Each structure stands twice: as C-alpha cells, then as structure tokens.
Amino acid sequence: MGANAYADIQKRFKNSNRGAGGLNIQQIANGQFARAADTITDAWTSIRRKRRAIRYKWRLWDAKWHRTRSGATFIAVTGSSGKTTTAAILSHILSGSDQTFCQFRANGLTEAVTTLRRLEPSDKYAVFECGTGKPGDILPMAQLIKPTIAIVTMVAIEHYSAFRTLAAIAAEKASLLEPLSAGGLAILNFDDPLVRAMAANTKARVVGFGQHNGDYRVSNPRLNPQGELALTITPPTGQTLELATRLLGKYSWLPVAAAAVCALEMGISPELIVARLETFQPMLGRMSVEQIPQGPRFILDTQKAPWFSLMLPLEVIREIEAPRKRIVLGQISDYAGNSRSKYRNACRAALEVADEVILVGPNSHKFSTTDEGSASPGRFKGFPTIKECAEYIRQSAVEDEVILLKSAKNLHLERIWLNFVDDVQCWPTECGVKNRRCFDCLFRVPFAEHGAAKNYPRKAPYQQRLCPDGKGPLASPADL
C-alpha cells in the first residue's frame, strides 16, 4: 500500500464522525446489526403468520365437523337493517320450545366459526346473524353454516364506502340463499322489490311476508302511549295472530314479522309465539328504554345511525306521550354528498318532533342557532364533547321526560345515560374502541389510565345458549 493511500485511509477514519463518506466502524456495525435484526423480525413475522394460518385452518375444519354432526335446524338472517333484532326475537321464541344456540351482534365469518365450534348435540335450533362489511363476506359464511332456513329483511344503503349501490348490496345479501337446498326455506320481505327478486335465484321454497305483498300479511301496526308496537299477522290459512311487543316504533313490524313467520313455518304454536313476543325485551342500545327513578326516560339507539333509517326513531318520539321530549344526535353514517346538509336536515326534522335538539361531537358545528329559524328559537344546542353534553342533560333533566340518544357507536352516547346511574370517568369524544360498549368497558376509569388492551374486561358474549326452562345462561337475548 502506498504512503498516499495509507494517509488517505487515516484521514477518512479521523473525519468519519463529521463527514459523509467517512468509514465509521461503529456505523458499519450498527448497520449490520440492524439488517440482522430486520431479518430475524421478518422471520418471526412469517412464522407467526403461518401459525395463525394453521390455527385458522384447524378452527375452520373443527367448525365444519361440528356443523356436519349437528342435528339442529340452522337459521341464518341477513339484511341492511333489522337482522340483529330478528335473530334475537327468533331465538327468544324458539328457546320457549327447545334448546337454542344463537349468535348476533358480532356477525362475521370468524364469529360464525367460533359459534359452530361451540355447538352441542343437545342444541335443537341454531340462529346466526350474518353481516357484511365488503363484497364477498356473506357467501363463505353461508357455505359454512349451510342454513336450513334463510331470512332476508331488507336492502338499503349501508357500508356505503364498500358497496355504493343498492344493486351491489342486494347481490351480497342474496348470496345467503345460494347454499339452500331444494328442501330448504327462504323467508323474504316481499315489500322490498330487491328482496322479492331474490326468490327467482334460489331452488328452495320461498315464503314472502309484508304489509302489501307476500303469503303472510302484516296489518294494523299501532303504538300504545309508551310507543310500544302491536300488530296483526294473517297467515295463508286466514287465522290471524294479534301480537303485542315491547319494541318501539311502527317500523319494528319488520323484525317481528320476520321472526314470527319463521317460527310459524317451523311449526311453533301461535300461542307460544304470542306469549314469547310479549316478554321479549329490546336489546340494550337498540331502541331500548332505560327509566331513571324520579328522572328522565332514556331511549338508547347508539349502535348505528345510517342516513337511510335516521328518521324512523324520530317518528317514535313524535308518537310517545311525555311532558318533554329531547333528542341528542351524534354521528350519522352511510350517506353520499355533503355532510353539512345531512346534519342540518336531521336537526330540522328532529326539531319538528322534539322540544329540544342537541347535536354533539365533532359535527356539532354543522347546525347552529341561526339555522333554527324563527319557528324554533332557543330549542337547539351544540356541544363539541360528550362530557359537556352529559353535564348539561344531568343539570336540566326533568322527571319522566323522554330523551332519545341517537348515534353511530363510535361516539358511545350511552355514557350520557350511564352518567345518571354510575360514576363515568371515561370521556373522550372518540376513543377508537368501536367494538366494545361502554357498559362492558372501563368507563369508571379515565381513558388515559386504561393502559394495554389486556386491562379491559372480557367483551360481552355474542352467542348464548337459551333453554326453555329458563335455566340457561340468559333469560333473554336482550341480556347480550
């Protein structure tokens, strides 16, 4: 090595800490270590993925094995709205006859696999809610469950970002009927033309129901002063059934009729159907009523708020008798176009049926007192945070007033009700935990102190086994 080359190497070592291109031995070592660490991380990631894939394939095989050996009658329910309530009502009716295993609220393929693996030979009926978040979700579930009976409630715009059109949603819902055999049964809402059209694409026997079309006709939906629904169903035989329920709103005729028609087609006695419907409680957070002693009556509708069905609970408030009516609106979902116009239209519609309307959350600025007009001065309030809204409602509440809490579940508006019955300390406007209800969570602990996910309590079960003698884990699906 020449003297000049040796001197150049020495110079580069000396300047390595302050100049690009210098040979820094520590940097070389660090770089090699980082590349080795990345290689090890990639290897472990690949191993974990393969382990998960093997574990899932085993779970899937086990679910198929349980499905094959089960002698239960399998019922699958889907639709853009009403599927959860339909599955819950049907489970409640069937459990009055024999042991029933039901799954709803969580309605994806993973949940279907878990439910099937927990089937027991003594289960006479198995009821599944089948939901979708993107095209192609329902068909694998249907092929796994292999339902004996499939129910489709309705088709409407939901999960707008994934589907965009009614035709795409209808095609997705119709895939539930594909695995039905010729001896199977499809129960369809014939008042919905998109659902009625599905009858041409199945080899199973089809039974339709509706207020205007179908084999089973629904008539005279009516509400008592508390807003609870009663209706009449006329089967093809002509013998009418008078059904009284605790569900709110005339629009609840759809899940009631779907469940009752299915039960009748399965041979359940009309007397048992009538009796079980009278005792069914709405599921918590789905137009459920929570009365505060010497305080307001809350109606919790905090699980979903798609634009297409937003006006339905407002009509319930119009019909209910109360000394004062208030509506709290949070997040609206599944709509096309300008969001400001949607919130303005929603608030104006609410002001037509309520004494006061409160818009809460990150969209609270999209309606203001200037939008109220001269017809309703002082009847609107907006709060950017849930805590401010909860404190205002608690301070201004009057006995026996009705307060509707309506929002998509990301805002967790149920905390406004919980604040009356417990010490709520968790007040982020959006915590990011959408798959857990506040009453199943750490609402007594400030959000900043929640810590890791392992600190959270176990989520409420999405499947339960119901027994006719009342000795099962639940007395009613409403406990879920």
KOLPALUM-996454 format. One record per residue (C-alpha): residue in one letter; x, y, z. Coordinates in steps of 0.02 Angstrom, whole numbers, plus 50000, padded with zeros to 5 digits. Layout:
BEGIN
AXYZ...
END
This chain:
BEGIN
M500005000050000G500705016949952A501045030750077N499705041849999A498375028150008Y498795024550190A498695042950235D497015044150145I496295029850250Q496905037950411K496105054350359R494435045950322F494435037550493K494765054050580N493375063050485S492125048750493N491065056750631R490825073050539G490805069650356A489805059250233G490785045550153G491925042950305L492195024950360N491425023950533I491675006550606Q490265009350733Q489085014150593I489554998650495A489244987750647N487584996250683G487034994150503Q487464975650502F486574973150668A485034982350603R484984971550447A485164955850551A483784961750670D482644965350521T482984947950453I482564939950620T480984950750637D480414945950462A480714927650501W479694928350662T478314937950573S478244924550440I478194910950573R476774919750666R475784921650505K475994903250465R475484898450641R473924909250628A473504901650459I473714883950527R472684888250682Y471304895950575K471254880850459W471074869550611R469684880350682L468814880450513W468934861450498D468284859550676A466804871050637K466374860950483W466474844850584H465294851750717R464094857650581T464104840450500R463734831050660S462404843050723G460574838450705A459964856150740T458924866750624F460044880850562I459304898050528A460324912250453V459724930350450T460374944950348G459794961850286S460314980150287S459264983350441G458304973050568K459384957250560T460024958250739T458294960950813T457564947450700A458864934850758A458614939850940I456704938550932L456764921950840S457994914850967H456854920451108I455344912151027L456224895850985S457004894451158G455244893151228S455094876851132D456824868851143Q458664872351173T459284886151057F461044892151020C461094909750948Q462394921750882F462094940150846R462854957550872A464514950750805N464094943650635G465664939650533L466464923550474T467624922450625E466134923350743A465194910250641V466684898450654T466774900850843T464894898150864L464884882150762R466324875150865R465314877951023L463774868550963E463184854251072P462214838651020S460764844451130D460504860551031K458884859350934Y458994876250846A460474887050793V460164905150742F461514915450655E461574933850610C462594936150450G463294953450415T464464960850287G465734974750276K466294972050097P465784961949943G466054943349963D465854942350152I464194933050163L464444918650041P465854909950140M464784911350297A463274904050209Q464314889650139L464994886050312I463344887350407K462324878350272P460684885550336T459074875850328I458134892350330A458744909350268I457904925950308V458214942350215T457424957750295M457814972250176V459074980450060A459634998350089I461205008850078E462365003450217H464265001950216Y464175015050079S466055016150052A466144997550011F464564995049905R463995011849835T462435004949750L460854995749804A461164982749669A462854978249744I462094976649918A460654966049852A461874954149765E462844952349927K461294948750032A460624936449901S462184925749920L461464919450086L460184909549984E461454900549873P461814885749989L459964882350021S459444865349957A457814861249872G457144856050041G457654872450121L456624888050153A456904906250106I455894919150202L455894935850112N455174953150140F454064954749987D453754973250018D455564976349964P455674973549775L457544969749784V457234956249914R455714949549822A456774947449665M457914935449759A456524922349752A456974918849570N458764914249613T458504900149739K457934882249721A457234882249898R455424885049942V455044903649960V453854911550085G453524930150074F452854942250203G452454960750206Q451154974050232H450674974550048N451384958549971G451754940650019D450974924850088Y450914932050265R450124949350278V450524961850415S449154974250457N448644987350583P450334991650661R449945002750809L450805010350961N450245012351140P450615028751234Q452355022151278G452735019251094E452675000151104L452134990850948A450654979250920L450164971850752T449134958650663I449834944650554T448714934850437P449454918050379P448904909650216T447684899450318G446734915250362Q446844913550552T447514930050619L448814932450756E448724947750869L450474951550928A450934963751066T452764968251092R453904979451195L454794985651040L454665004150999G454035011150835K452935005250693Y454475001450588S454844986950707W453494977050618L454854970350502P455924960350626V454364955050723A453514948450567A455094940050500A455364930750664A453524926150686V453354919750507C454914909150526A454284901750689L452584897750613E453404889250463M454444878950585G452874872650670I452964882950830S451224885450902P450414902650881E450054903251068L451894901251110I452394914650982V451164927051056A451744923451234R453604924551194L453424940951098E452574948851247T454094945151356F455474949751233Q456484964851289P457364976051161M459234973651156L460234986551252G460715000851138R459454996351002M457945007251045S457995000651223V457125010451361E458055014651521Q457005023351655I457925033451788P456965033351954Q456215050651980G457125055751823P457065055151633R456685040351522F458105036951401I457895028351233L459585021451182D459875019450996T461755020550999Q462355005850893K462125012650718A461445028050628P461405025750439W460595040150348F459275029450263S458435024750429L458825040150533M457065047150528L456235031250596P456655033850781L456125052050763E454375045950720V454385035850881I454715051850978R453265060150888E452075046350945I452665044651126E451755054451262A452915063651383P453005080351475R454555084951374K455475076851229R457305079151187I458405071651051V460295070051059L461085067250888G462875061250867Q463715053350717I462735049750556S463445036750436D463225029150263Y462725043650152A463285051549991G463565070049964N463835084650081S463865080550267R463315097850323S461665096350230K461345079250310Y461605085950486R460555101350451N459125090850381A459245078850528C459175092950656R457715101450569A456745085050564A457125082250748L456525099750794E454835095450717V454535081550845A455545086650999D455565101251119E457465102151113V458795095250997I460625093251043L461995089850917V463555082850997G465285077750941P466465083250803N465005087950690S464135099150817H464605114650716K463615108950563F461995115850633S461825131950733T460545143250812T460485153250651D459905137550559E458435135350678G457365148950604S456065159350691A454925144150719S456075136150849P457145149250938G458165142751084R457745124451055F459435119250986K461095116751073G462765110351012F464175102651115P465855097551043T466165084851182I465105071151257K465555076351434E464865094051411C463255086851340A463085074251482E463325087651614Y462035098951531I460735084951520R461015079651700Q460785097551762S459245101051657A458335084251665V456525083651723E455545068651786D454765057251655E455415067051506V455965056551356I457745058251291L458235049251131L460115045951111K460435042650927S462155039950851A463355027950771K464295018150902N465965027150885L465375041351000H464715029851137L463245041151180E462655028151306R463825036951428I462525050851444W461315038151519L462685029251618N463135045951697F461435045451786V461675028151860D463555027051888D465155037151901V465775039151722Q467595044651712C468005040051531W467535054851421P468505055151257T467365060451115E468025046151008C469055032751096G469295021950941V468555006551026K467035003450916N466754985050952R466504987051139R465024995251226C465385007051370F464454996451496D465634982051450C467164993051468L468185003251594F467015018251598R467395021251783V469235024151741P469915039451645F470345034651468A472175039551488E472335026451626H471575011951529G473285005651476A473524990051372A472114980051295K472414966151421N471724977651557Y469994978151477P468644966451540R468084952451428K466854958151296A465034953251313P464694936451229Y463964936951054Q463254919451068Q462224911151204R461304895151236L459474897951285C458454884451370P456554882851377D456544880151567G457424896851596K458954888151670G460114893251528P461444906851545L460194920151489A458364923151518S458264933251358P459364938251211A459104956151270D460404952351405L461754951451271
END
